[in-house]
Structures are given as C-alpha cells and as structure tokens.
Amino acid sequence: MTVPLPKSIERGASDPIQQAALRYLARRPRTIAQMKAYLARIGASPTGVRTAIAKFQRLGYLDDDAYARRWARDRLARKPMGRERLEHELGAQGLEEHLIAVTLEELYGETSERELALKLAGSRAVTPSFLRRRGFSEDTIESVCRAV
C-alpha cells in the first residue's frame, strides 16, 4: 500500500534528507524505528533524524500505533499464527514492547489463538510441529489436535 503524500508537502521539503524520507514513506507505511534506520543509512545527522521524525509524526505519516494494528491484522489474515510468533514479528518491525503488548491484546481479544489454529487446521493437514513453528502455545496445540 502506498501512502499518498500531498504535492504541497513534497514541494515544501527543501531539505534533501526530508525529501528522501518522503520518498521512503511514499512506498509503504513505516515505523519510527525503520525511518530512523533509513535516515542513518543515508547519512542524516542525529538532528536531521529527530527533525524529520517529529515532522512526519506531526503530519500523521509516522504512527507506530496505527502501523502495529494494521500490519498485525494484515499478517494474521494472510498467515494465521500464534501470539508468540506475532509478538516476535512485530518486534522485528522495530515497535516498542508496550505497543506490541497492546496490539496483541486487542487482536487476540477479537479472535482467540485457538480460533486461528482451528481455522488453519481446517484448511490443511497440520501437525503439532507446524503449529509450534507458527507460534501457537502448547495449550492451543493440544486443544486443536483433540478437536481435529
């Protein structure tokens, strides 16, 4: 998904670092950690990084809370997995632990880990080791194997 950036914002960014950051954001949504790493890779000063991050947060282009929920929902829809694995994958996106915890509570409050595992088991022949690789808890694995 591409993030549409108003032309007025693009024209208003005369700083080459901010222009590069805008192009990076235009490809797809990013986390603050991803943006910081990108800006450091292209040689932005620590002040330039802080300035760009603050500007794009203020404009709503960097929002880790919204990113975490959207990314996790999309991930679960494409590839059902257990809480443990999703927690690990969210961490790999550079999200903070408290935000990951809130996101997991919200998502697994809507659809339990057991429901996801049953859905996965209904769509294919699954083994306990497959469910473990997908990050499901042992209790969930035992419950699903008994049900299937």
N, C-alpha and C positions, 0 to 999 in steps of 0.2 A: 504494500500500500504506500503510495506516495503522498507526502504531506504537501498540500498546496501552500506556497508562500506568496503573499501579495507582492506584486511588482514594486509597489512603493517601498516595501521593506528591503527588497533586493537592491533597489537603486539607492536607498538611504544608507546602505552599508558600504562606506568608502574604505574601511579597514580591510585589507586583504585576508586577515585571519577570520574576521566575521563573514566575509564573502565565502570563504572556504567552508566555514561552519554551516552556513545556509545551504550550500550545495550538498553537504553531508546529510543534513536534516531532510532535504528535499527527496532523497532516495527512499527513506522509510523512517518511522519514528525511532528515536534513540533514547538511551538512558543518560543520565548525567555522567555516570562513570564512562560510558562509551564515548561521549563527547569530549570529556577531559583527556582520555587516552588519545583520541584522534588529534585534538589540538596540540598535545605534547609531541606527537609523532611528526606533525608538520612544522614544528619549531616555534609554537606560540610561547610567549613569556608567561610566567605564572599570573601576572597582572592581566594579560590579554585573555587568558583562560577564564579567570574569575569574572572579568567584564562580560565576555561572550556568554558564559553560563548564566549570569544574572539577567542579562538582556533577554535571552531566549526563554528563561523561566518566566520572567515578567510577561512576555508575549504569549505564553502558553505553549510554546514549541517544545519545551523540555518539561515533562511532568511524569516523574517516576511512578507516582501512584496510579495514574491512568494507564501508563505503559504496562505496569505489572499486571493489572487486571486484564487488559486487552490481550497481552501476549500470552498469559496463562490460560485464558479461556480459549483462544485460538489453538494453543498447543494441545489442550485436553480434547478439543473437538477433533483434531487431526490424529492425535495419538494418545488414547486414554492411558493414564499411568497413575501410579500411586503417589501419595503425598510426599514421600521421601525423595523420589526422583524429581518431582516437580520442584520441590524445595531446592534441590541441587541445581537444576537448570535455571531457576530464577536467580540464584546466587551467581551463576556463571554470566548472567546478563549485567552484573555489577550493581544489583539492587541491595539496599540495606536490609539487615536481618529483621528489623521490626516491620518493615514494609512487606517483606516476604511472609512473615507470620500472619499479618492482617489479610493478605491476599489469599493465603491458604485457608484460613478460617472461613472467609467469605465463599470461596469456591467449593470447598468440601462440606460447607454447611448447606449449600444448594443441592449438590449431588454427592452422595457418600462415596468413599473409596470402594466400598463393596458393590454399589450400583455400577460404577465404572468397570470394575473387574468382571461382573456378571455380563455386562454389555460386551466386553471384549471376549469373554468365554463363549458367548452366544454367536459371535461372528466367525470364530475359528476354533480349531482344536488347540487348547492351551495346556501347558504343563505348569506345575508349581515353579519350576526354574524360570520359565518365561515370565510368569507374574512377578517373581523376585527381581528379574532384570528390569522390569517396568516399574519397580519401586513400591510394590504393594506390600503392606505389612503381613506378617505371618498369620495373624488372626484373620485377616481378609482372605488370604490364600486358602487357609483351611476351610473357611466358611464357603467360599466359592467352589472349591473342589468337592465338598459334600453336596452342594446344591446341583452341581452339574454332573 
